[in-house]
């Protein structure tokens, strides 16, 4: 596995390059210094041998000139032998005027302790020097002397060894000192590199300790200034978005979503029902005694009454996929994607709890709660009216069922039926792969989102409900693994487009799943075009596990998208420090973008994300007007049924036409696409 970007070769760090350069320069300096030192000594010895031979020839010639009258040259030979036997001469030769050699002495050149390679590399060439010897007033002959280079070789070798040790010691000491200085100078580079990497991961930190090197200090100051500006911009935009969200979508007393947010969530959930992605129930908690408490005990007590009811309901629904809203003074609504049986148990428990709260302070009872399933066509006012009427009846008859009506479609009933169904799905792996493209502003497919659908008795099952029951049966992890392996096997055959895979909360928060996913990604030959989508809810519910999963995904060269961005009423500050590649705005904002507040809110989200270098995707594009409004906010890509409905796709057999032209794009603003 490699962490380098696609299309780029891994580089060499500046630290390594500098250290390598210093070592190479040190070696070059050492080698050249040693060579020049030996060569200088070599030239000196050649000169010395030349001078030595000339001096010997001159002095010896004068000495023997007085004895050249002797035909046998006995004295001259004795004098030559005395000089020659010292061993410093390779050859001494005397020739008379006729050219006859009268005296000739030679010594072999011996340099036992000197390596032959050294002799070959640094040869000594002692010249033969001669002088004319006079006999009386006439010429007596010529005396030539050549020094023996053996001694010079030994001297040169000893000098070379001393110079080697000396220069090596100086070079090594210099190298160590230079390396220490370089390390001290470049040490801040590690912090600068770390800072740059953190900025790339959207984690904006500053270096407090400045390097003493002026150039690096200037770089650090510039980066600190940039980080400070980004932090201020991010904090300002986040504060603005949080304030807007609080004013437009939040109840000031309870902190819950208000009626406006509930209506948007309801519309988005109904769109999910159209696509068979989810099932939903809507419930209403009515506080029957609020008006009396407010009139008789005051506003403060009425507020405590509301907060207590909200707290009890929130606790009861804590383990269900539910969201609670306060739509007016005494009415609290919840939307839930939990399975009906799980939701029924939670509300039964809640009803038992509020029965204990009934006392003389609440003349009309503490309250009552009812719920009913939601279909894709019925408008919200119908549900609210029906629930309100049901609560009025339950106020008079507390033992009436919590469920107002039921869905008539075929579906598995009971835990055993669901257990058998999910086991059958796991065993057969008969998944239907569906896909829907995300289209960028340049009319290109940014990536293709993939998901699976399940069936029961030839009827489609809501994916969210199936996962909820798998969680109930303790089979969610196995189902996640089966589904993701199935999708990976499909999309890996078509690497020309990036493909997105959704991860559930159970998968995000499970360490075993992370280890399994790591092994799956490492086993793939091509995986750089895979994007994992995680909901904002999952990240907020399991922040530490999410960060660990992010690191795992990034380590394997894949990308990350946060979906349903902005769905939570919490601050957006969590986004800082997360290495995210895309964010997908919650679809409820796209569907209600005709509202000026929603339009401004999405525009602010785009400014926040663009300030962090994160592209923004707007889903649920269901009409031309929604598309144009989303374009005006600055989103980078769009997704929705108006562009391309989800299609059943078997990518292995190339049955999907998702890679063809995207419908309706020709009707959009060409300046944006």
Secondary structure, 3 states (H helix, E strand, C coil): CCCCCCCCCCCCCHHHHHHHHHHHHHHHHHHHHHHHHHHHHHHHHHHHHHHHHHHHHHHHHHHHHHHCCCCCCHHHHHHHHHHHCCCCEEEEEEECCCCCEEEEEECCCCCCCCCHHHHHHCCCCCCEEEEEEEECCEEEEEEEEEECHHHHHHHHHHHHHHHHHHHHHHHHHHHHHHHHHHHHHHHHHHHHHHHHHHHHCCCCCCCCCCCCCHHHHHHHHHHHHHHHHHHHHHHHHHHHHHHHHHHHHECCCCCCECHHHHHHHHHHHHHHHHCCCCCEEEEEEECCCHHHHHHHHCHHHHHHHHHHHHHHHHHHCCCCCEEEEECCCCEEEEEECCCHHHHHHHHHHHHHHHHHHCCCCCCCCCCEEEEEEECCCCCHHHHHHHHHHHHHHHHHCCCCCCECCCCCCCCCCHHHHHHHHHHHHHHHCCCEEEEEEEEECCCCEEEEEEEEEEEECCEEECHHHHHHHHHHCCCHHHHHHHHHHHHHHHHCCCCCCCEEEEECHHHHCCHHHHHHHHHHHHHCCCCCCEEEEEEHHHHHHCHHHHHHHHHHHHHCCCEEEEEEECCCCCCHHHHCCCCCCEEEECHHHHHCCCCHHHHHHHHHHHHHHHHCCCEEEECCCCCHHHHHHHHHHCCCEECCCCCCCCEECCHHHCCCCCCCCCCCHHHCCCCCC
